[in-house]
Amino acid sequence: MPESLADPLAGNGFRFHHIGMIVRDLVAAAETYRMLGFRPGHEETVSAQGVRVVLVPTQEPDQFIELFTPLSAGRLADFLVKRGEGMHHVAFAVDDLAAALGQLRANGVRLVDATPRAGAHGWLVAFLHPASAHGALIELVQTQ
């Protein structure tokens, strides 16, 4: 890891934010998490990403489980067919998403999104390519 990476990213506030769980039936998944002791939170459709999402709060402030299901054929529906239900991505909150992307790009991290885009819940989001994270899809989130 380049030495210049740790301090700028730590200064950008990288902290755990949520785990994204892809599911076939959003209502059934929300009910399962309710039976596990979680209370379903905000639900919305994100047309630009082709998903319906339920945000499930945890006991930790600003830490969530994000349940989502694809609304139509496409790469997320293909993912669900190929890999089945389960963890899709892990997300970290940052204070300045554009700055974090710039620092990551400068350090050779492969990005799915070169610039922030609108995501669910009014957040700005960007994804890092799994090839740069040992197979994990990482989402960066700016909530403010």
SVG drawing of the C-alpha trace seen along z (x, -y; Angstrom):
<svg xmlns="http://www.w3.org/2000/svg" viewBox="-43 -17 48 36">
<polyline fill="none" stroke="black" stroke-width="0.4" points="0.0,0.0 1.4,-3.4 2.4,-5.3 0.4,-8.3 -2.9,-6.4 -3.5,-5.7 -3.5,-9.3 -5.6,-10.9 -8.2,-8.2 -8.3,-8.0 -8.6,-11.8 -11.6,-11.4 -13.5,-9.5 -13.7,-6.0 -15.9,-4.1 -18.2,-1.1 -21.7,-2.1 -23.7,0.9 -23.7,4.3 -25.8,4.6 -27.8,7.9 -29.4,8.8 -32.7,10.7 -35.4,12.1 -38.3,11.1 -37.9,7.8 -41.0,8.2 -40.0,11.7 -36.4,10.5 -37.6,7.5 -39.8,9.9 -36.9,12.3 -34.8,9.5 -37.8,8.3 -38.0,11.8 -34.2,11.6 -34.9,8.5 -34.3,5.7 -36.9,3.2 -37.3,2.4 -36.6,-1.2 -36.9,-3.4 -38.1,-1.8 -37.8,-3.3 -37.4,-2.6 -34.2,-3.8 -35.1,-3.9 -31.7,-5.0 -30.2,-1.8 -33.2,0.4 -33.7,1.5 -36.2,1.5 -34.4,1.0 -35.2,1.4 -32.8,-0.2 -32.6,1.8 -31.0,-0.1 -28.8,1.7 -28.2,0.8 -25.1,-1.2 -25.8,-4.7 -25.4,-5.2 -24.8,-1.5 -27.3,0.5 -28.2,3.6 -29.4,2.6 -31.8,5.1 -32.4,4.7 -34.0,6.5 -33.6,5.8 -36.7,4.5 -35.9,5.7 -33.4,7.7 -29.9,6.4 -26.6,6.9 -28.1,7.1 -30.8,9.6 -27.9,11.6 -25.9,11.4 -28.9,12.8 -29.4,15.7 -25.7,16.6 -24.8,16.2 -28.1,16.3 -29.2,14.2 -26.7,12.9 -24.1,10.3 -23.5,8.1 -21.3,5.3 -19.9,3.7 -20.1,-0.1 -17.9,-2.6 -19.0,-6.2 -16.6,-9.0 -16.8,-12.8 -15.8,-13.9 -16.6,-11.2 -15.0,-13.2 -11.8,-13.6 -11.7,-10.0 -12.2,-8.9 -9.4,-11.2 -7.0,-9.8 -7.9,-6.2 -7.5,-6.8 -4.1,-8.5 -3.0,-5.3 -4.0,-3.0 -7.3,-1.7 -9.7,-0.6 -13.0,-2.4 -16.4,-1.4 -17.6,-5.0 -15.1,-7.7 -17.4,-10.4 -20.1,-10.3 -23.6,-9.5 -27.0,-9.7 -27.8,-6.5 -30.6,-5.4 -31.7,-7.4 -30.4,-10.7 -26.8,-9.5 -23.9,-10.1 -22.3,-6.8 -19.5,-5.3 -18.2,-1.8 -14.7,-0.4 -14.0,2.5 -13.7,5.9 -10.4,6.5 -8.9,3.8 -10.3,5.3 -9.6,9.0 -13.0,9.8 -15.2,7.6 -17.4,5.0 -16.9,1.8 -19.3,-1.1 -18.3,-4.5 -21.1,-6.6 -21.4,-10.3 -24.5,-10.9 -24.3,-14.7"/>
</svg>
